[in-house]
Amino acid sequence: MARGENLKEPPSVYQCRPPTWLPKAHEASDLGYVGFFPPRPDQEEEALTETNIKSGLVLAPLVPLETYSAQETVRTGLVAENALAELEDLMNQIFMRKAEYLPRIPPSSFRLPSRVTLNDAKRQAWFADLANPDVPLQKLGKSVPHGAKGHDLLDLLHRNNVAIPRAVWFLRVFGGNETVGLRNKPQYNPTQYSVDWANLVTGYLRKQLTDIALPMAPRPGLNVKQTFKGVLAETDSRERWLSRFSYSLSLLRAFYAEGLVDNRTFLVWLVQQMATCNLAQLGFVARISDEYLDGMLSCRALARPFVEYSLCRISEIQATPASEHLGSVVQVLHNILLRTLLALPDAFVNPRIWAQHSALIDEALSEYSSRNSFTIPEQNTQALDQTFIDTLADIRRRNSAMLFRDLPPRIAGHLSSALSDIKLLNSLNGKSDLSTTVFFDPSSDYLATFPGKLDILLTWSVTPLQHGDHRPYAAVSLLRFWRGRAEERAVRRGRDSPDNFIQDQLFDWLDSSDVAADATNLPCIALLFGQLVKHGLFSYPHYIQRLVARGEQGLDCSQEHGSRHRRFVQWIALHNSSSALIGQRKVTLYGARAREIPEDVNERSIRKQIRALLPELFDGSHVSVDLSSDFCASCDDLFSATRFEQVRLMNGWLLPVLKKWIAAKGTTFDSNDRTLKIYCTATALLARCRCYGTMLELTLSTLEHASSNELLTAVLRTLRQHVEVWACMDTMKSITSALFSAHTVWKTRGVRSRPLMKLLIELDDGRLLEHTAREQVLTDLTAFAYALRPVSDHPQELPNALPEILLLATDFSPDAPITLANSLWYNYRSTAGWDWLVWDNTVASLRQLPLIVEDDIKRKECSYKYAVFLTHVDQHLPTGFDEQILSWFLGSGRNEIAALSAEIWDELIVVLLYLSIHGALAATTILTGLVYPIWSMAASASSVQEGTFLEIQLSAANKLCNHLLLQEKCIDGVPPSSFYQIQGLQTRRRDVFRHPHFAALAENVPTLVLIEHNGNLPTHLREGCCFLREALCARSVFRLGIYRDLETVHRAFDRVLGNHAVSEELQVPLINALKVMFAEDHDSGCPSVENWQIFSTSLSPWKLAATSIELRFTIKQLQEALTQDNSREKARGALARLTSSLFKQGMSPEAVDFVAVMVKGASMEIVARFVSAGLRRISEILKAGSRPRRIPDYVEITSKAGEVLRFLTNIAHPVSEEAIVSAPLDTQTHEELIVGMRHELATIENILITARADPPNQVDVQTVSHALILFARIMQFSLGFPSPRTSKYSAESEGLCNTVFNLVLLHGSGPTLDTVLYPLLIDTLYYLLDEIPVDPRATSYDPFTSYPMLELQQLPPDMPTFYRSRIRTLLPFVSPNASVADLAYVSKDNSIVPTPVQNRPWEWVEYLGERSVHDSKEETASDDAMKNSTSLSLELFGTRIVGKRLEYLIADDTANTKDGGQRVQNTLSMLHETSFTESIFKRDWRESRFSASYAPHETAHSELEDVLGALPTFTATDHRSSSSRMASPVSSIKSRSSVQPPGLFMTHQSPAHLQQQQMSMSGSTVSDAIDVDSLSIEVANSNASSSQLQGGTKRKATEDLTDDDIEIVQGPMPFSSKKQKGKSAAGKSKAKKR
């Protein structure tokens, strides 16, 4: 029965079911189970077909394995229209639907401790608990007392001595409650309370610092006893103050670190304190600054003023008497400066600071080096020291550039080069060696510079604007020496000789030079080219042939219109001519048929005149010449003849006759007087004709045959008088040889001539004579001196008076003077000072002459007698009479000179002139000892009586000076009286105009001007001084001395004009006198201010240097007028006209430099006027031109504005440092300039922006760059001259700063990157930002006012790192707080720029744990729910649950094998959704790699056995969370307990333990959410969990956890809809101890 029943009920069909612990592959979709694939009846392998039975189941390939490729299929789909868009839309929908099903993060459950109002006792108890470290903050965190605020609250914390961390927590809670009501407002700023709290804390510190005060200085006139009692003076008050201040600093340190005080606000306050604190507070402020210096160094807006104020404090310490007690403070400030120097060198880039305090910076660096040299090994500091040196050198270079120091010199142009060449040529004198003088370019490539140099040389030698007969000879010698060097170089290098090149250049100069075309220069040109022809530098035959070959019209004298070359052919002298050459010249000028030419007729007339002048030379008769008139008037045909005729007559006819006469008659005693007269007359003629070559040949011939002392003296005078000519003719060696030969001849005769030996030594100058010859002459000179003054052991004593000198007046014997001189020398030759006594007694005797001799004529004879006597006394002195007379003039002789009458002065003048003519007394001695002192006394005469007293002396001094320097003719009764004496006077006169004596004469020209305008002197004397001054200035030798030493003239007038004792009315006459000195006639002169424009357009290099001196004094005259009330307005008008006309006209760059040199050194007011006018002119240039700008416009602007800037920098350079503190400039000028500059820079900015998109022509970009460089330099220059700043100027300056900043960005990256412009522009921007005036209406100090507002992420991404770092310091942001540093809010949309995370220190309060009491909802809440219970909400991190969590166990067989756990984990990871956390390539790499130990064929598994083994449980700290490519927007905040111990899955577990784990999880499915907190406690706090379970605690493990224990996982963790029932297994299990 039962059996039947069983048959009626067949057994159920077997169904393959998965294990109960196996999780589903997907919760919603029916995708089966993980790793479970049961058979199905409809499967293909279940079908029993014939083929399957016979051949087995063979699945046909879906695609051809060998040839199939999906590329074509994919390509076809991709090339379809909108394929990519559709794919993108598909993926977007997938993500959107996925996001819809994702669970939301619960809202934050964090609540701030509430505020309660407590009574005083409870409040005090609460603060006592807060101060007690044993009372946990969790107990106090329920509520906080409400009451005290501000400084009282901080005092309360200090009195209770609350620990800093606990005090910070309390204050954070306090501030958080203050801001709760503001957080939901639209304009809420989380950092505003930090700003308010910073103001509160800084006010609290300022209040404490204010207690430190310094005693005030007693007020003068106030008799009140003052007492001072400082807070640091007593021990108790000091301890209390230090305790509170230290506690405040500790609080500040915590506030600053966590951002509770706004760092920027605090650092600004700290900078301001450095500026306003006193020296007693400075020590505390300096140490606070040292601690927080790193924050300031992140921003230049803070560091730059802090550096300035620190330097000012160091300067103040150095100036205070208590500096020795503040050494430690100075050292702290030095350390701060050095740290700033290393970290932010740009803080020192400020020209104003550098100009004022650069020495202090150097001092800080030197102090550091000296301090570390004794404490730190050298090898450790060497690199740091070098860094300091390099950084400081770079800062110095940048500041000096903006101060326009060390400007690169302009390449010498034509005018500058000509000035230097002319200065070199004018410096040639009698001691110059032309063989070593380099005038032409010594390089082989002379073609470029030689024509210009030659033009300067030839023009200098012939122009009437220069002076001196030596010039043509100097030009020939310089060209000859250059030709020699060039020819040697050509021979060595196998090149052509330079002769043809020189010939062509000389011909071109004659043919094209304007100077050569001037008929007045013809005699000089003829002299010059005659010498060139003589020395073979210019070929006269080739010259005529070239003229004829090119068909030169007007060469024949019969033609009406003559060529310029006709005069040259006619005038050029031929020193060595042949008959053929003379005939060629004759034919060229007069034609082939000319028989008698005018030159022949003129030659006969000239010979007749010379015979009449020198009858002794031709017929032996003697004719007296009237020396009172110009003897040269009798030879007018000679002097009016051409140079050709003069040389031909002198060399071909007169010179042979003279040499023959001197050779025949020179040794004859009875003909010595005639020979002397002929020689002196002949040399006068030759000097007038400037035939110096003939003169030298005659002089050397006469020297060879001279037999009398007078003739030898005449020869020596000729050589001395024209020594410059001999030096320029390069004949000094032959002259010294001839002199040495003459000395040897005279020495053999037993005669030693002191003048001969002195001249020989002087001309030799230690370089011409042989050493033995020079030593011989010196020995002879010494022996001669010893013979005249022998050494005696018993010298005869000098009497007080020598009566025999007075008796000489009554001795009428012709030899009486000589006899007396010999007698006195014989008696007193060994006694020192006898010569001074002789002179003193002679003057005393002259004073007695009117009493002894009443007749004027006889007195003159007596005067000559005394003069002859003194001349012979001079010959008996080893060194002459000159020094003794000068000492007498400057010593005791002053009183005697003042007592001389007019008659005695006449006799004294005769004596002085005679002595000077005969070489016994130098003309310079007479002027220095006698004339110049009298002029000085007359110039300073302050009364009419004093003027009357000086009348006789001044009249005599003027007369003496006139005879000595100006007289050319003989006057009865006054020397000179013969050609011989005239020659002597001219020779002595030339010394006055040579170095070093000319300086004294030039310095006395202003003295003569003062005499002319001294109303206390008689009118005729003042007029005489005026005539004397103008006559001196008209002399060619005087102007030659001026151009040789222009600085001497400048110093002479500057000394007078700079003397405040000189009346202002005298300045104009002094300037006019200076003009007369430089002009060619009395009426000419340099123009005044009014006609400056006419002058400046015709600047000549020949008058440029002299004109610069005159115009300097004109500027100085205006400068003095500006200081006077009565002339200020007139001077300002003249100066305005000068500056206006100066800048509005076009000038060459060289003219600009010239004018700048003139104005350089003027007063600040003058410079300010020029600078204002120059900047105004630049503004006008910027306004002019077309709009919009074109590239040619910038070329013109750069040229014009550049020259104006060059001029301004040159004149302002000496005062550029003072300009920073000088009187301000015109405000309107600065405003106009800043507006124009802003518009131009904005235009350039637009051009560069266009260049980035469409690169233009490189030349155009370069032109714009040059203009930008110029504009930057103009801005730097204008900022060095401050002016009153207006609101318009400030607004325009801020706009200009923004434009410059944009240009900095453009030149710091991209295609417009420029390594030259970027540093220039950024330094200019620094300067602009520093000099923008502070708004006086501002209530608080804000250094960030004008700085650019730009986020760091907005900088160009391709900007170099170094450039980016410099821009970073410009942005007005201090370093962010460490908790949010480098964090930003990101988005999946790449078009959205990430924004930095904003610090919310008052909202992010410390989490103290869950409260012990929960409501019913919290009790029933799921343990595995995501918690958001901290103040830092998970929403800030963008936290999302993006995937499902998988729990697994690692089986023993896989865990024990190598890499088994990792293999299983990789296999299970294939089921993860990792699109948010892992890239495709990373996942492909992980899934396609297998360990070498992995062998899947070695293990067989049954159907019911899980291939993967026991699956381990996934925890929240999955390792894949760290591989996310998307960075978290904020740093992860987690507790140490949330970190997984490495041994959790790496330790080997027993099967029993694994089975226990599986059983413990039977109450829940794998798909349920896992309690992460429980797992964390199980792993990290196993001991704690066990103790809680043993103690009977029923509290859930999750109750002790905080949100800090959560680690954010951005992985595929789908939310589970099921709730875990009962207690978690993790809460019951115990961790196994290892």
Disulfide bonds with the S-S distance in Angstrom:
none
